Amino acid sequence: MAVGSKDYENVRFDTSLEANLITFRNIFKKDAIMRTKSILSFDREYAIIYMDGMVNVAMLNDSVVRPLVTVKPNFADNIAQAISAQVLFASEVKRTDNLSDALQSLLYGDTLLLIDGSCEILIVNTKGWRTRGISEPTDERVLQGPREGFDEAALLNIAMIRRKLLTPDFCVEMQRIGRRTDTIVFICYLDTLVSSKMLKQLKKRLSRIDMDGILDTNYIAEQIRDNPFSIFKTTGSTERPDIAAAAILEGRIALVVDGTPVVMTLPYLFSENFQSDEDYYLNFFVSSVGRILRYLCFFLSFSVPAVFISLITFNRELLPTEFAISIAQLRGGVPFASVFECIVLILIFEILKETGLRMPQGSGHALSIVGGLVIGQAAVEAKIVSAPMLIAVAFSGICSLMVPRIKGAVFYLRIGFAILSSIFGFLGFFIGLTLLLGEIFSLKSFGVDETEAIKHIKKQNFKDIFTRAPWPFMRTRPIFNFNKVRMERQNKK
């Protein structure tokens, strides 16, 4: 049984209009939104087929129906060609005799024009489905900069990127993925900047994907990424056209998937986890302070609970005497081991955070604040957890909010470091730190070393990693790009 349009690749149309209509009705016999309309004009029969809700009805009437009944073509040898060239007013009309091509276009919002006596049908561009409209992404808000975000319609997203890259060098290639959804995926890049090897590798990996449907970029990301079991990202994602355009200008590739506002960018560098969307819209002094704080908060987010556990479990002598006595008094009566206490608090913090995100905005904020205060205070008074451990975990949780792009990795790191520190003390903490650095420096994204710029000690390599240098000093693109010169050295007047 056929499940997708590709299963009809070898089926050709008949010259009989009725036979072709029967073919479509058999395929969509359980589809309530397929519409057909028969037209008799100048002693010739026609039929149009379209999906209700996916076409612009006004465009369909003006560019297809009205011309057919008012314009008499001068038929040559090819009837379909004569109708396309002399009658239809549509901006884009294609001819095909292949059922697979016709189904793909019909399901994507085009209108099919069937002609009695012709084995070819016309595919007329009448797409007109409703979109959510352009709005600012809720997860990527900025204080200063463009306010537009991607939509679920891929063609609109491509137009938004192209509006920022007014160059014929901008290339867009199309590929279909998914046996049942037949989802359209657009590969966007600048021809003179992209690595041909990387582009070829991406197309190869995309061609290997074999699944029923693609509904979001993450369906693709999990199947084409390097280091598939790493807790860190190896492909980027954004809902902002300016970020996608900036990535393309650096020689990266943007993957636009129809049906989702999230656009994938690759290759992905580890330093991008600490870059904010507005770093380049604010003064470089302000941006640099924010970026340094993100690196610091990433380290504190997983190290504070682990270091605290090491100090109170193995190395109490490192604490000032009065501080050690105070912690011992506050922990008096707590029945659980410090590591169990820490993990439970981490889980409660994550539950409150996720619940606050999933609930309506007003209720979510109230739940996060009231829940944290009430549960925390009640747990300390009931001697279920100690106040110092609650402070350590809460502080690490607040720090993790500074690096939202790796919040999943931070969660695993906090628990892993806490367990190692509870078993080996500071030795376990440094063992975990060594393993973490080894994992970070081994990350690759489409053959590109994510930390290659850090390994090569050059001034230009550090211009946009730990701080953001002024634009006149950012003359080169990322190290993976073969065409490294972004701007020529400015001549002194």
Protein Blocks (a to p, Z undefined) as FASTA:
>chain_A
ZZbfklmmmpccdfblklmmmmmmmmmmmbckbccddddeehiacdddddehiacfklmm
mmmmmmmmmpccdddfblklmmmmmmpmcfbdcddfbfklmmmmmmnopacdddehiabd
cdddfbfbdcebjaddfklccfbdcfbdcdfblklmmmmmmmmmgcfkbccddddedjkl
opacdddddfklpcfklmmmmmmmmmmpccfbdcbfklmmmmmcghklbcbdfbdcdfbf
klmmmmmmnopacdddehiabdcdddddfklmmpcfklmmpcfklmmmmmmmmmmmmmmm
mmmmmmmmmmmmmmmmlpcfklmmmmmmmmgopabdfklmmmmmmmmmmmmmmmmmmmcf
klmmmmmmmmmmmmmmmmmmnomacfklmmmmmmmmmmmmmmmmlmmmmmmmmmmmmmmm
mmnommlmmmmmmmmmmmmmmpceehiafklmmmpccfklmmmmmbccdfklmmbccfkl
mblbfbdcdddZZ
